[in-house]
Every structure is written in C-alpha cells, then in structure tokens.
Amino acid sequence: MPESQSFSIGVDRLLLEIRPYGCAESCYPRNLDDAQARRKDNESLRQWFVRMVDQFCVGDPKRVALEDNLAVFIRLGWKDRKQLFFANIQTVSTTCDLDDYYLGADAEAI
C-alpha cells in the first residue's frame, strides 16, 4: 500500500528529512552547513539563493521546493535526540517559479 501524502511531495520530502532519527541535528537539505549558509554582507537575496542552491542542491532549486515558488532551508537541534531544542528555518517565497528565479527572472522575492 502506498504511503499517504500529507500536503505536497515537497512537504513529505521535508518531513522525512528533518526527523531526528536519534541524531543531535537534522538539516534540509541534508548537507546544509550553518556557517556556509549565512547570508554574506552585500549579498542580495537572489545571490544568496543561487549560492545555496549551487552549494547544497547541485544547482537544482526543486530540491528545496515545498511549492513551485517556495523554498526552505532548515537546521534543527534535538535535545536527548528527540525533543526539539532549536530551529533555524529560512524560506524564500518568489513571484515566479523557483527555477526561473534561480535563472535570473525579473521577479520579487522575500
């Protein structure tokens, strides 16, 4: 029997990745590095997004897409490997498809 879908394929993928599974931290995408994920001085939101996608998603914005225009990057810390201790959640919402935004479409993003 196939697993049920909660909301969207992106949300299901996110929930699967961020479960603690006995770890002290979980990330989405899985290889996300806190120090390298910080936005640099004078770096625009689009430049940061492109750098993040290139660095942690091998150039594929869909790897962090919850919806066609919504991306998320997450680091969670777990106390006793099961109780949420901290959450760092960064989202990008665009007025166009994430692929188009990544490629430089003239669009707004927050």
GUZA-636097 format. One record per residue (C-alpha): x, z, y. Coordinates in Angstrom, 2 decimals. Each point is the difference from the previous one (the first is absolute). Layout:
@px X	pz Z	py Y
...
***
This chain:
@px 0.00	pz 0.00	py 0.00
@px 1.50	pz -0.93	py 3.42
@px 0.73	pz 2.75	py 2.50
@px -2.50	pz 0.35	py 2.81
@px 0.92	pz -1.11	py 3.47
@px -0.35	pz 2.65	py 2.71
@px -0.17	pz -2.07	py 3.18
@px 2.46	pz -2.87	py -0.06
@px 2.95	pz -1.16	py -2.04
@px 2.31	pz 1.20	py 2.80
@px -1.48	pz 3.51	py 0.00
@px 0.15	pz 0.21	py -3.80
@px 3.67	pz -1.06	py 0.08
@px 0.74	pz 2.59	py 2.70
@px -1.70	pz 2.84	py -1.89
@px 1.91	pz -0.85	py -3.16
@px 3.34	pz 0.03	py 1.84
@px -0.38	pz 3.23	py 1.98
@px -1.06	pz 2.32	py -2.83
@px 2.64	pz 2.70	py -0.42
@px 0.56	pz -0.42	py -3.77
@px 2.10	pz 3.19	py 0.13
@px 2.27	pz -1.31	py 2.79
@px 0.95	pz 1.81	py 3.18
@px -0.75	pz -3.11	py 2.11
@px -1.92	pz -3.23	py -0.34
@px 0.19	pz -3.10	py 2.17
@px -1.88	pz -3.21	py 0.62
@px 1.62	pz -2.39	py -0.38
@px 1.85	pz 1.86	py -2.71
@px 3.49	pz -0.73	py 1.41
@px -0.83	pz 1.13	py 3.57
@px 2.87	pz 1.86	py 1.64
@px -0.88	pz 2.43	py 2.80
@px 3.12	pz -0.52	py 2.12
@px -0.16	pz -3.80	py -0.16
@px -3.75	pz -0.02	py 0.64
@px 0.25	pz 1.55	py 3.46
@px -0.80	pz -2.27	py 2.89
@px 3.14	pz -0.73	py 2.00
@px 0.33	pz 0.26	py 3.78
@px -1.30	pz -3.15	py 1.72
@px -1.42	pz -1.32	py -3.30
@px -3.48	pz -1.48	py 0.40
@px -2.71	pz 0.77	py -2.51
@px 0.23	pz -3.53	py -1.39
@px 3.81	pz 0.20	py -0.31
@px -0.35	pz 3.32	py -1.82
@px -2.66	pz -1.42	py -2.32
@px 2.10	pz -3.07	py -0.84
@px 3.05	pz 2.20	py -0.66
@px -2.01	pz 2.32	py -2.23
@px -1.50	pz -2.89	py -1.98
@px 3.40	pz -1.67	py -0.36
@px 1.76	pz 3.22	py -0.96
@px -2.56	pz 1.62	py -2.31
@px -2.35	pz -2.82	py -1.08
@px 2.33	pz -2.97	py -0.58
@px -1.68	pz -1.87	py 2.84
@px -3.55	pz 0.31	py -1.37
@px -2.40	pz 1.81	py 2.37
@px -2.69	pz 0.08	py -2.69
@px 2.01	pz 2.66	py -1.84
@px -1.09	pz 2.56	py 2.61
@px -3.41	pz -1.47	py 0.81
@px -3.10	pz 2.11	py -0.45
@px -2.06	pz -2.81	py 1.52
@px 0.95	pz -3.43	py 1.35
@px 0.79	pz 1.49	py 3.42
@px 0.98	pz 3.59	py -0.87
@px 3.41	pz 1.12	py -1.30
@px 1.13	pz 3.50	py -0.90
@px 3.35	pz 1.70	py -0.60
@px -0.13	pz 3.52	py -1.47
@px 2.32	pz 2.87	py -0.91
@px -1.53	pz 3.10	py -1.58
@px 1.68	pz 3.26	py -0.93
@px -1.37	pz 2.13	py -2.83
@px 0.32	pz 3.79	py -0.36
@px 0.31	pz 1.12	py -3.59
@px -0.21	pz -3.73	py -0.82
@px -3.79	pz -0.11	py 0.44
@px -1.09	pz 1.54	py 3.32
@px 0.36	pz -2.18	py 3.11
@px 2.67	pz 1.53	py 2.26
@px 0.47	pz -2.75	py 2.63
@px -1.24	pz -3.48	py 0.75
@px 1.58	pz -2.74	py 2.12
@px -2.45	pz -2.89	py 0.19
@px 0.62	pz -3.02	py 2.21
@px -2.57	pz -2.76	py 0.30
@px -0.06	pz -3.38	py 1.68
@px -3.34	pz -1.57	py 0.84
@px 0.05	pz -3.59	py 1.24
@px -2.53	pz -2.43	py 1.48
@px 1.12	pz -2.60	py -2.53
@px 1.13	pz -0.18	py -3.61
@px 3.18	pz 2.02	py -0.73
@px 1.77	pz -3.14	py -1.25
@px -0.68	pz -1.73	py 3.31
@px 1.09	pz 3.05	py 2.00
@px 3.21	pz 0.18	py -2.04
@px 0.67	pz -3.68	py 0.74
@px -0.44	pz 0.53	py 3.75
@px -3.63	pz -0.84	py 0.74
@px -1.12	pz 0.81	py 3.50
@px -2.09	pz 3.03	py -0.90
@px -0.54	pz 3.58	py 1.03
@px 1.00	pz 2.93	py -2.19
@px -0.15	pz 3.76	py 0.17
***
